[in-house]
Each structure stands twice: as structure tokens, then as C-alpha cells.
Amino acid sequence: MAVSELAQLGAGIAIGFGAVGAGLGIGIATKGLMEAMSRQPEIATKALVFFLIGAAMAEACAIYALIIALKLSGMMG
């Protein structure tokens, strides 16, 4: 295997784990938000703000994985 082939494999693995991690993180956060809002509906707006911050952080990890994958595949400087 050449170095570029291993880089392509690494790019696929990086984006795969990044997407799975972000999906699990947002799924677990959504589950927690729904449980919190069903128990105490009066905190819905405050809980939603914290959920959106957490979801943005989880998505940032997926974007970092995409950047790493693009660098490994040679599509980005």
C-alpha cells in the first residue's frame, strides 16, 4: 500500500468516526432534553438554550473530522 492509499483510508475512518460520534452525542442530548422538558415543562426555554450549545459543540467535532479527512485526502492545502 502506498502512502496516499493509507491517507485515503485514514480520511474515511476519520470522517466515519466523526459522524458517528456527533450523531450519538446529539441523540443522547436530545433524549435528555425531551426527558427534562417532560418532567418540568417550565424549564423548556432554558434547557433548549443549553441543548443548542451542546449540539453546536458536537457538530464542531464532526466538522473537525471533515477538515482532517479533507487534508488527508489532499483536497485541502
Legacy VTK file of the C-alpha trace (Angstrom):
# vtk DataFile Version 3.0
C-alpha trace
ASCII
DATASET POLYDATA
POINTS 77 float
0.000 0.000 0.000
1.264 3.429 -0.894
1.188 6.337 1.486
-1.639 8.017 -0.419
-3.770 4.879 -0.167
-3.271 4.803 3.586
-4.125 8.503 3.742
-7.379 7.812 1.893
-8.169 5.024 4.350
-7.390 7.342 7.260
-9.639 10.022 5.766
-12.533 7.578 5.552
-12.011 6.409 9.106
-11.734 9.995 10.398
-14.985 11.162 8.833
-16.750 7.937 9.799
-15.886 8.189 13.483
-16.528 11.930 13.462
-20.024 11.493 12.052
-20.902 8.604 14.369
-19.632 10.493 17.421
-21.576 13.624 16.583
-24.719 11.623 15.857
-24.524 9.776 19.162
-23.792 12.974 21.069
-26.739 14.837 19.609
-29.023 11.828 20.035
-28.189 11.447 23.714
-28.538 15.199 24.256
-31.941 15.198 22.548
-33.091 12.309 24.727
-32.024 14.219 27.840
-33.762 17.380 26.653
-37.035 15.560 25.994
-36.924 13.869 29.405
-36.176 17.157 31.173
-38.969 19.001 29.369
-41.475 16.243 30.062
-40.674 16.319 33.791
-40.547 20.108 34.160
-42.190 21.955 31.258
-41.429 25.340 32.825
-37.673 24.956 32.150
-38.153 24.251 28.434
-36.683 27.510 27.139
-33.637 27.427 29.414
-32.982 23.753 28.656
-33.311 24.404 24.928
-30.568 27.040 25.061
-28.175 24.622 26.751
-29.143 21.890 24.285
-28.360 24.110 21.305
-24.943 24.977 22.741
-24.197 21.287 23.292
-25.417 20.336 19.823
-23.196 23.002 18.275
-20.190 21.607 20.132
-20.967 18.074 18.950
-21.304 19.286 15.368
-18.000 21.147 15.684
-16.296 17.804 16.323
-17.813 16.429 13.122
-16.601 19.479 11.194
-13.084 19.000 12.601
-13.191 15.370 11.416
-14.255 16.573 7.959
-11.340 19.006 7.827
-8.912 16.253 8.823
-10.376 13.944 6.172
-10.065 16.640 3.501
-6.445 17.289 4.467
-5.593 13.590 4.390
-7.206 13.081 1.010
-5.281 16.029 -0.458
-8.348 18.103 -1.313
-7.305 20.841 1.081
-3.977 22.644 1.411
LINES 1 78
77 0 1 2 3 4 5 6 7 8 9 10 11 12 13 14 15 16 17 18 19 20 21 22 23 24 25 26 27 28 29 30 31 32 33 34 35 36 37 38 39 40 41 42 43 44 45 46 47 48 49 50 51 52 53 54 55 56 57 58 59 60 61 62 63 64 65 66 67 68 69 70 71 72 73 74 75 76
